[in-house]
């Protein structure tokens, strides 16, 4: 059955801040491929159309106008008001939605308002928690975000998490009952083979000579991604493999501090801070790298490891969070101790020293992605959660749902009457309606 899905996400390509944008992008496309109608409400992006159809997905990019907010939570509230406004506009234009799917706290306000306003179920995906990102809640801003996250999980009919690690975290942090949570992993797309090997080689030469090894990191430049640990490991790696260069791709508030750290360690000449990498450059780096390294201190799932495996890069990750559910040490990747520069250097060096091991991890990593992580499979699992929720919604005694069902029945009845009316003929001068079914009071009123 085709479902009408309203998807709420604060980021969607080409605006990409983290992994959430790519998740919503690929999930929405895969759901549309299954036959569902998906409408995404998100913020505007420079150069992107305000409204477009993207592989069967209706994408509406919303401007956030008006007085400048005092802070980021204020801006988030404004974006959510724009989402509600656009959803109401769609409603008066005749659109109906079966459910609302909100991603993270940044869509919580709109998700809650539309759940009650439209009388439809709310499904929430929690990609990460403020508590987990900061190893606790230490200031008013973090406590505010944490409370909004709890509120979203409270209002949601089901909460989707991308790993068993995240399932345990939301149960512990938000005190959620186990039967409210469903685990649906992230998916990944296998990139196409490069059309021009010469261009691939020229791209790599921008960052390393042919005889030099290339170690690549991709992610937001924030504390929990552990780039500071990678920089501390670089001198140790260079002691063992002097012909090695490092590329750090991504943006974030920690960039200036990380660049300063590289200068203090005397490795600035060996480390390139590339900035934001689009999908094409991301895949080029993965294909060019001898090692893709992700030294996270906190990682709810770790889709970036799957992206590296899909592109053919051997990976070193830290034994934390969702990484531990993806990587089997020595089989499809290597696991280092979180926050330990020596352990990270040891594992990166192991791959640089052993091309045979690197090839084994590369081969097994690609096979893991092909067998377990297709977006079509992830979309089917998500759609199954939708059907579970909608089956419960159809039986609920929730006042708003009852009122909606009554209203829809009343709108449907005139159309049914029109269908069963006797058409005019030479035997009738006017349409003769079929008599209504009599009720118990004999009044002949329909329910």
CORKA-V944586 format. One record per pair of residues at least 24 apart in sequence whose ideal C-beta (glycine too) atoms are under 7 Angstrom apart, sorted by the first residue. I is the first residue (numbers start at 0). J is the second residue. D is the distance in whole Angstrom. If there is no record, write none. Layout:
# CORKA-V944586
<<I,J,D> <I,J,D>>
This chain:
# CORKA-V944586
<<1,34,5> <1,35,6> <1,36,6> <2,35,5> <2,97,5> <2,385,6> <3,36,5> <3,95,6> <3,96,5> <3,97,5> <4,30,7> <4,35,6> <4,36,7> <4,37,5> <4,96,7> <4,97,7> <4,98,6> <4,100,6> <5,38,5> <5,40,7> <5,86,6> <5,96,4> <5,99,5> <5,113,7> <6,37,6> <6,38,7> <6,39,5> <6,100,5> <7,40,5> <7,82,6> <7,99,7> <7,100,7> <7,101,4> <7,102,7> <7,106,4> <7,109,5> <7,110,6> <8,39,6> <8,41,5> <8,102,5> <8,106,6> <9,41,7> <9,42,6> <9,78,6> <9,105,4> <9,106,6> <10,41,7> <11,39,6> <11,41,4> <11,58,6> <13,44,5> <13,46,7> <13,47,5> <14,42,7> <14,44,4> <17,219,6> <18,302,5> <18,303,7> <19,102,6> <19,103,6> <19,126,5> <22,185,6> <22,302,7> <23,102,6> <25,186,6> <25,188,6> <25,374,5> <26,374,7> <26,377,7> <26,378,6> <26,381,6> <27,56,4> <28,54,5> <28,55,7> <28,56,6> <29,374,4> <29,375,5> <29,377,7> <29,378,3> <30,378,5> <30,381,7> <30,382,7> <31,55,3> <31,56,5> <32,375,7> <33,378,6> <33,379,7> <33,382,6> <35,382,7> <40,82,5> <40,85,6> <40,86,7> <42,78,6> <59,85,6> <61,85,6> <72,143,6> <75,105,5> <76,108,6> <79,106,7> <79,108,4> <79,109,4> <82,109,4> <83,109,5> <83,112,5> <83,113,6> <86,113,5> <97,389,6> <98,122,6> <98,385,6> <98,388,7> <98,389,7> <101,151,7> <102,126,7> <104,144,6> <104,147,4> <104,148,5> <104,151,6> <107,147,5> <107,150,6> <107,151,4> <110,151,6> <110,154,7> <111,154,5> <114,154,6> <115,399,6> <118,399,4> <118,400,5> <118,402,6> <118,403,4> <120,156,4> <120,388,5> <120,389,7> <120,392,5> <121,154,6> <121,155,5> <121,156,6> <122,155,6> <122,156,6> <122,157,5> <122,159,7> <122,384,7> <122,385,7> <122,388,6> <123,151,5> <123,152,6> <123,155,4> <123,158,5> <124,159,4> <125,152,7> <125,158,6> <125,160,6> <125,165,7> <125,169,6> <126,161,7> <126,299,6> <127,299,5> <128,168,6> <128,169,7> <128,172,6> <130,172,5> <131,168,6> <131,297,5> <131,299,7> <132,223,5> <132,297,6> <149,173,5> <156,388,5> <157,181,6> <157,384,6> <157,388,5> <159,183,5> <159,384,6> <161,185,5> <161,299,6> <161,300,4> <161,321,7> <162,299,6> <162,300,5> <162,320,7> <162,321,4> <162,324,5> <163,324,6> <164,299,7> <164,320,5> <164,321,5> <164,324,7> <165,299,5> <165,300,7> <165,321,7> <181,384,5> <183,377,6> <183,380,5> <183,381,6> <183,384,7> <184,377,7> <185,300,5> <185,302,4> <185,305,7> <185,377,7> <186,372,5> <186,373,6> <186,374,4> <186,376,7> <186,377,4> <187,302,7> <187,305,4> <187,306,6> <187,309,5> <187,368,6> <187,372,5> <188,309,7> <188,374,6> <189,309,5> <189,368,7> <189,369,7> <190,282,4> <190,309,6> <190,310,5> <193,286,7> <199,283,6> <199,286,6> <199,287,7> <202,283,5> <202,287,7> <203,287,4> <206,244,6> <206,246,5> <206,271,6> <207,244,4> <210,242,6> <211,242,5> <211,243,6> <211,244,5> <212,240,6> <212,242,6> <212,243,4> <212,289,4> <212,351,5> <213,244,6> <213,246,7> <213,287,6> <213,288,5> <213,289,6> <214,243,6> <214,245,5> <214,288,6> <214,289,7> <214,290,5> <214,292,6> <214,347,6> <215,246,5> <215,284,5> <215,285,7> <215,288,4> <215,291,5> <216,247,5> <216,248,7> <216,292,6> <216,293,7> <217,248,5> <217,249,6> <217,276,6> <217,281,6> <217,303,6> <218,249,5> <218,293,7> <218,303,6> <219,249,5> <219,251,4> <220,249,5> <220,250,6> <220,251,3> <220,253,5> <220,254,5> <220,257,6> <221,251,5> <221,252,6> <221,253,6> <222,253,6> <223,295,6> <223,296,5> <223,297,4> <224,295,5> <225,294,4> <225,295,5> <225,296,5> <225,317,7> <226,257,5> <227,257,6> <227,260,6> <228,294,5> <228,338,6> <228,340,5> <228,343,6> <229,292,6> <229,294,5> <229,343,7> <230,257,6> <230,260,5> <230,261,6> <230,264,6> <231,340,4> <232,340,4> <232,343,4> <232,344,4> <232,347,7> <233,264,7> <233,266,5> <233,269,7> <233,270,7> <234,264,6> <234,266,6> <235,340,7> <235,341,6> <235,344,4> <236,344,5> <236,347,5> <236,348,6> <237,269,7> <239,348,5> <240,348,6> <240,351,5> <243,351,7> <244,269,6> <245,269,6> <245,270,5> <246,271,5> <246,273,5> <246,284,6> <247,272,5> <247,273,7> <248,273,4> <248,276,4> <248,284,7> <249,275,7> <250,274,6> <250,275,5> <281,306,7> <282,310,5> <285,310,4> <285,311,7> <285,312,4> <286,310,6> <286,311,6> <288,312,5> <289,350,7> <289,351,6> <289,357,7> <290,315,6> <290,347,5> <290,350,5> <290,351,7> <292,347,6> <294,335,7> <294,343,5> <295,319,6> <295,322,7> <296,337,5> <296,338,6> <298,322,5> <301,325,6> <304,332,7> <305,368,6> <305,372,6> <308,364,3> <308,365,6> <308,367,6> <308,368,5> <309,365,7> <309,368,5> <311,361,6> <311,365,6> <312,361,7> <313,350,6> <313,357,4> <313,360,4> <313,361,5> <313,364,7> <314,364,6> <315,346,5> <315,347,5> <315,350,7> <330,363,6> <331,360,6> <331,363,4> <331,364,4> <331,367,5> <332,360,6> <332,364,6> <412,445,6>>
